[in-house]
Amino acid sequence: MVRNGPAIGSHAPDEGSRFSDALLYRAACEYYENDATQAQVAETLGVSRPTVSRLLSEAKRRGIVRIEVVSPDRRAPGDIAERLSRALGLAAVHLSAPLPGGDARVDPLRAMGPVLAPAVGRALSGAGLVSGDVLLVSSGRTVYEVAQHPLPALPGVLVAPTVGGNDQPEGWYQTNEITRLVADRVEGRATYLFAPAVPGPDLHDSLVRDPSIQRVLHLWPDARCALMGVGAPPLSRSDIPRFVPMESAELRRAVGDVCSRFYDRDGEPVHFDGDDRLMAVELEALRRIPVSIAVAVGPEKADSIIAGARGGYFNQLVTDPGTAASLLARLDPESPSPR
């Protein structure tokens, strides 16, 4: 930023300097505001290039030029969200408040819920859901924590799971439980998928013919909105659904998953043995949902988020400022790196 300066020749040189304020101001304007090179400034002013360097340094010393370096967590949230949505090719990015950190007494996973829920609420409020519309929800720790905090009222909306999992011991992988929580929060109606995520061959054939199961499967193509977590690369995770075969060679290519469907760095599906029986919405179906909201935080999920957006599996993202800065640092070389 160049501070308004005097007309050329209106001030005598400062004591101890042979450069007038007017000359410093003109050099600074040419360099910082007109994007001239130092060589061009030198030619315009009729001085040497080393003199231009001294002029610019003196302009900063006297306060004629003020340069501000803004940390990513102090930048305007709207600016960061807009830049990130453009970089990822998404319709919208919704930023939460910063996640708490540095306190060993605070469980970072439990702390996600109250911080992310307001941003998830804004995304859901903007989805235009009305009574009778279908809202799909995925399993996962992030969605599970968000679902335990206030969300906007969406009376009459039908909330349905995207994946089976009633055989999973952890609450955040039991999608029916998350469906119940979300339906309660939004004042909607829950419908449940009473099926394991990956049933055996005989059970699978029986389940897909069951009317109660078909009722849920038939909701997936008609969904107006989906709310889903984004999984980190499977082989780097300590917490993953038990049906995922960690010994699978194919999963070495996976950088993430949504709704228990894995994909590689280019956003292409990655299969594993038995996933033809996976009771989960297909990735291609997710692409056709009008409003698909991913909720993800943490630098370890940067590749997962980028590849998921590249695959078109979600068109909105809810994240925190720190993760947004990490993503921008990868996607935009001119963006400052996060601290």
C-alpha positions as CSV (number, residue, x, y, z in Angstrom):
1,M,0.0,0.0,0.0
2,V,1.4,3.4,-1.0
3,R,0.4,6.3,1.2
4,N,-0.6,9.5,-0.6
5,G,2.4,11.7,-1.2
6,P,3.1,15.3,-2.0
7,A,3.5,16.9,-5.4
8,I,7.0,16.5,-6.8
9,G,9.4,19.1,-5.5
10,S,7.1,20.3,-2.7
11,H,9.4,19.0,0.1
12,A,13.0,19.4,0.8
13,P,15.0,16.2,1.4
14,D,14.9,14.8,4.9
15,E,18.1,15.5,6.9
16,G,20.5,12.7,6.4
17,S,18.9,11.7,3.1
18,R,19.3,13.1,-0.4
19,F,15.9,11.6,-1.5
20,S,12.8,13.8,-1.3
21,D,9.4,12.4,-0.2
22,A,8.1,13.2,-3.6
23,L,10.8,11.1,-5.3
24,L,10.2,8.2,-2.9
25,Y,6.5,8.4,-3.5
26,R,6.8,8.4,-7.3
27,A,9.3,5.4,-7.3
28,A,6.9,3.5,-5.0
29,C,3.9,4.2,-7.1
30,E,5.6,3.0,-10.3
31,Y,6.9,-0.2,-8.6
32,Y,4.1,-1.2,-6.4
33,E,1.0,0.2,-8.1
34,N,1.9,0.2,-11.7
35,D,3.8,-3.1,-11.6
36,A,6.9,-1.6,-13.2
37,T,10.2,-3.5,-12.8
38,Q,13.1,-1.8,-11.0
39,A,14.8,-1.3,-14.4
40,Q,11.7,0.4,-15.8
41,V,11.4,2.6,-12.7
42,A,15.1,3.6,-13.1
43,E,14.5,4.6,-16.8
44,T,11.4,6.6,-15.9
45,L,13.1,8.5,-13.1
46,G,16.5,8.8,-14.8
47,V,18.4,7.1,-12.1
48,S,20.4,3.8,-11.8
49,R,18.8,0.5,-10.8
50,P,20.7,0.3,-7.5
51,T,19.3,3.8,-6.7
52,V,15.7,2.5,-7.3
53,S,16.4,-0.3,-4.7
54,R,17.5,2.3,-2.2
55,L,14.5,4.5,-3.0
56,L,12.1,1.7,-2.3
57,S,13.9,0.8,1.0
58,E,13.8,4.4,2.1
59,A,10.1,4.7,1.2
60,K,9.3,1.7,3.5
61,R,11.5,3.2,6.3
62,R,9.7,6.5,6.2
63,G,6.2,4.9,6.1
64,I,5.4,6.0,2.5
65,V,5.1,2.3,1.7
66,R,3.4,0.0,4.2
67,I,3.4,-3.8,3.5
68,E,1.2,-6.0,5.5
69,V,1.7,-9.8,5.7
70,V,-1.6,-11.4,6.8
71,S,-1.6,-14.8,8.5
72,P,-4.1,-17.2,6.9
73,D,-6.2,-17.4,10.1
74,R,-6.6,-13.6,10.1
75,R,-7.8,-13.2,6.5
76,A,-11.4,-12.5,5.8
77,P,-13.3,-15.8,6.0
78,G,-15.4,-14.9,2.9
79,D,-12.3,-14.3,0.9
80,I,-10.7,-17.6,1.9
81,A,-14.0,-19.5,1.3
82,E,-14.4,-17.9,-2.2
83,R,-10.9,-18.6,-3.2
84,L,-11.0,-22.2,-2.0
85,S,-14.4,-22.9,-3.7
86,R,-12.9,-21.7,-7.0
87,A,-9.7,-23.7,-6.5
88,L,-11.6,-26.9,-5.8
89,G,-14.3,-26.2,-8.4
90,L,-17.1,-26.3,-5.8
91,A,-20.3,-24.4,-5.6
92,A,-19.6,-23.2,-2.1
93,V,-17.2,-23.5,0.9
94,H,-18.5,-22.9,4.4
95,L,-15.9,-22.0,7.0
96,S,-16.4,-22.7,10.7
97,A,-14.7,-20.9,13.5
98,P,-11.1,-22.1,14.2
99,L,-10.9,-25.4,16.0
100,P,-9.6,-25.3,19.6
101,G,-6.0,-26.5,20.0
102,G,-3.2,-26.6,22.4
103,D,-5.2,-27.7,25.4
104,A,-4.4,-31.3,26.4
105,R,-7.7,-31.4,28.4
106,V,-9.8,-30.9,25.2
107,D,-10.6,-34.0,23.1
108,P,-10.1,-32.6,19.5
109,L,-12.6,-35.1,18.0
110,R,-15.3,-34.2,20.5
111,A,-14.5,-30.5,20.0
112,M,-15.3,-30.7,16.3
113,G,-19.0,-30.9,16.7
114,P,-19.9,-27.6,18.3
115,V,-17.5,-25.7,16.1
116,L,-18.5,-27.3,12.8
117,A,-22.3,-27.5,13.4
118,P,-23.1,-23.8,12.7
119,A,-21.3,-24.0,9.3
120,V,-23.1,-27.3,8.5
121,G,-26.3,-25.5,9.5
122,R,-25.7,-22.7,7.0
123,A,-25.0,-25.2,4.3
124,L,-28.2,-27.2,5.0
125,S,-30.3,-24.0,5.3
126,G,-29.1,-23.0,1.8
127,A,-30.0,-26.3,0.3
128,G,-33.7,-25.3,-0.2
129,L,-35.0,-28.5,1.4
130,V,-38.8,-28.8,1.9
131,S,-41.1,-31.4,3.4
132,G,-40.8,-34.7,1.5
133,D,-37.3,-34.0,0.2
134,V,-34.6,-36.7,0.9
135,L,-31.5,-35.9,2.9
136,L,-28.9,-38.6,2.9
137,V,-26.3,-38.9,5.7
138,S,-23.1,-40.9,5.9
139,S,-21.2,-42.5,8.7
140,G,-18.0,-41.2,10.1
141,R,-16.7,-39.4,13.2
142,T,-17.0,-35.9,11.9
143,V,-20.7,-36.2,10.9
144,Y,-21.4,-38.1,14.1
145,E,-20.0,-35.3,16.3
146,V,-21.8,-32.6,14.3
147,A,-25.1,-34.5,14.6
148,Q,-25.1,-34.1,18.3
149,H,-25.4,-30.3,18.1
150,P,-28.1,-27.9,16.9
151,L,-29.0,-27.9,13.2
152,P,-31.6,-25.9,11.4
153,A,-35.2,-27.1,11.4
154,L,-36.2,-28.8,8.2
155,P,-39.7,-30.1,9.1
156,G,-40.9,-33.1,7.0
157,V,-37.6,-33.8,5.4
158,L,-36.8,-37.6,5.1
159,V,-33.4,-38.5,6.5
160,A,-31.9,-41.7,5.2
161,P,-28.5,-43.4,5.6
162,T,-26.0,-43.8,2.7
163,V,-24.4,-47.0,3.9
164,G,-25.2,-50.0,6.1
165,G,-23.3,-50.7,9.3
166,N,-25.5,-51.9,12.1
167,D,-22.8,-54.5,12.8
168,Q,-20.2,-51.9,13.6
169,P,-19.3,-51.5,17.3
170,E,-18.4,-47.7,17.1
171,G,-21.3,-45.3,17.1
172,W,-19.9,-43.2,14.4
173,Y,-19.9,-46.1,11.9
174,Q,-23.5,-47.0,12.7
175,T,-25.2,-44.9,10.1
176,N,-28.7,-45.6,11.5
177,E,-27.6,-43.9,14.8
178,I,-26.4,-40.8,12.9
179,T,-29.6,-40.8,10.8
180,R,-31.6,-40.8,14.0
181,L,-29.5,-37.9,15.5
182,V,-29.8,-35.8,12.4
183,A,-33.5,-36.4,11.9
184,D,-34.1,-35.4,15.5
185,R,-32.0,-32.2,15.1
186,V,-33.7,-31.0,11.9
187,E,-37.2,-32.1,12.9
188,G,-37.3,-34.6,10.0
189,R,-38.4,-38.2,9.6
190,A,-35.8,-41.0,9.8
191,T,-35.8,-44.1,7.8
192,Y,-33.2,-46.9,8.6
193,L,-31.1,-49.4,6.7
194,F,-31.0,-52.5,8.8
195,A,-28.1,-54.2,7.1
196,P,-24.4,-54.7,7.6
197,A,-22.1,-52.7,5.4
198,V,-20.8,-55.8,3.6
199,P,-23.1,-58.8,4.0
200,G,-22.1,-62.3,2.9
201,P,-23.1,-63.3,-0.6
202,D,-26.3,-65.2,0.5
203,L,-27.4,-62.5,3.0
204,H,-26.7,-59.8,0.4
205,D,-29.0,-61.4,-2.1
206,S,-31.7,-61.8,0.5
207,L,-31.4,-58.2,1.8
208,V,-31.6,-56.5,-1.6
209,R,-35.0,-58.3,-2.1
210,D,-36.3,-57.3,1.3
211,P,-39.0,-54.5,1.0
212,S,-37.7,-52.6,4.0
213,I,-34.2,-52.5,2.4
214,Q,-35.5,-51.6,-1.0
215,R,-37.4,-48.7,0.5
216,V,-34.1,-47.1,1.4
217,L,-32.2,-48.1,-1.7
218,H,-35.0,-46.4,-3.8
219,L,-34.5,-43.1,-1.9
220,W,-30.9,-42.8,-3.0
221,P,-31.5,-41.7,-6.6
222,D,-34.2,-39.2,-5.5
223,A,-32.1,-37.5,-2.9
224,R,-32.1,-33.7,-2.9
225,C,-29.2,-33.3,-0.5
226,A,-26.4,-35.4,1.1
227,L,-24.3,-34.7,4.1
228,M,-21.1,-36.8,4.2
229,G,-17.7,-37.1,5.9
230,V,-14.5,-37.5,3.9
231,G,-12.1,-40.3,5.0
232,A,-8.4,-39.9,5.1
233,P,-6.2,-42.3,3.1
234,P,-7.2,-45.7,4.4
235,L,-3.7,-47.1,5.1
236,S,-2.8,-44.1,7.2
237,R,-5.8,-44.4,9.5
238,S,-6.0,-46.0,12.9
239,D,-9.8,-45.8,13.0
240,I,-11.6,-47.4,10.0
241,P,-14.7,-49.5,9.6
242,R,-14.0,-53.2,10.3
243,F,-15.4,-54.4,7.0
244,V,-12.6,-52.6,5.1
245,P,-9.9,-55.1,4.2
246,M,-6.7,-53.3,5.1
247,E,-4.6,-56.0,3.5
248,S,-6.1,-55.2,0.1
249,A,-3.4,-54.2,-2.4
250,E,-5.9,-52.1,-4.3
251,L,-6.5,-49.9,-1.3
252,R,-2.9,-48.7,-1.5
253,R,-4.0,-46.5,-4.4
254,A,-6.8,-44.9,-2.4
255,V,-6.4,-41.4,-1.0
256,G,-9.9,-41.2,0.6
257,D,-13.5,-42.2,0.7
258,V,-17.0,-40.9,0.9
259,C,-19.9,-43.1,2.1
260,S,-17.3,-46.0,2.3
261,R,-16.6,-45.7,-1.4
262,F,-12.9,-45.3,-2.0
263,Y,-11.2,-43.3,-4.8
264,D,-7.7,-42.5,-6.0
265,R,-5.8,-39.3,-6.4
266,D,-7.6,-38.5,-9.6
267,G,-11.0,-39.1,-8.1
268,E,-11.4,-42.5,-9.8
269,P,-13.1,-45.3,-7.9
270,V,-10.9,-47.8,-6.1
271,H,-12.4,-51.3,-5.5
272,F,-11.6,-53.9,-2.9
273,D,-12.6,-57.5,-2.6
274,G,-16.2,-57.8,-1.6
275,D,-17.2,-54.2,-2.4
276,D,-19.7,-55.5,-5.0
277,R,-21.8,-56.4,-1.9
278,L,-21.2,-53.1,-0.2
279,M,-24.6,-51.7,0.9
280,A,-23.8,-48.1,0.1
281,V,-24.7,-45.4,-2.4
282,E,-22.6,-45.5,-5.5
283,L,-20.1,-42.7,-6.3
284,E,-21.9,-42.1,-9.6
285,A,-25.2,-41.5,-7.7
286,L,-23.5,-39.0,-5.5
287,R,-22.5,-36.9,-8.5
288,R,-26.2,-36.5,-9.4
289,I,-27.3,-35.2,-6.0
290,P,-28.1,-31.5,-6.4
291,V,-26.6,-30.4,-3.1
292,S,-23.9,-32.7,-1.7
293,I,-22.1,-31.3,1.4
294,A,-18.8,-32.8,2.6
295,V,-17.6,-32.1,6.1
296,A,-13.9,-32.6,6.7
297,V,-11.1,-31.1,8.8
298,G,-7.4,-31.7,9.3
299,P,-4.3,-31.4,7.0
300,E,-4.2,-35.2,6.7
301,K,-7.4,-35.0,4.7
302,A,-6.1,-32.5,2.1
303,D,-5.5,-35.1,-0.6
304,S,-8.8,-36.8,0.2
305,I,-10.7,-33.5,-0.1
306,I,-9.0,-32.5,-3.3
307,A,-9.5,-35.9,-5.0
308,G,-13.1,-36.1,-3.8
309,A,-13.9,-32.7,-5.3
310,R,-12.0,-33.6,-8.5
311,G,-14.3,-36.7,-8.7
312,G,-17.4,-34.6,-8.3
313,Y,-18.6,-36.6,-5.3
314,F,-19.6,-33.4,-3.4
315,N,-20.2,-29.8,-4.5
316,Q,-20.0,-28.0,-1.2
317,L,-17.4,-28.2,1.6
318,V,-17.6,-27.4,5.3
319,T,-14.2,-27.1,6.9
320,D,-12.2,-25.0,9.4
321,P,-9.8,-22.1,8.6
322,G,-6.7,-24.1,9.2
323,T,-7.7,-26.9,6.8
324,A,-8.8,-24.3,4.3
325,A,-5.3,-22.6,4.5
326,S,-3.6,-26.0,4.0
327,L,-5.8,-26.7,0.9
328,L,-5.1,-23.3,-0.6
329,A,-1.4,-23.7,0.0
330,R,-1.5,-26.9,-2.1
331,L,-3.9,-25.6,-4.8
332,D,-2.7,-21.9,-5.0
333,P,1.0,-21.4,-5.1
334,E,0.5,-17.7,-4.3
335,S,-1.4,-18.4,-1.2
336,P,0.6,-18.1,2.1
337,S,1.4,-21.3,3.9
338,P,-0.5,-22.0,7.1
339,R,1.4,-21.6,10.3
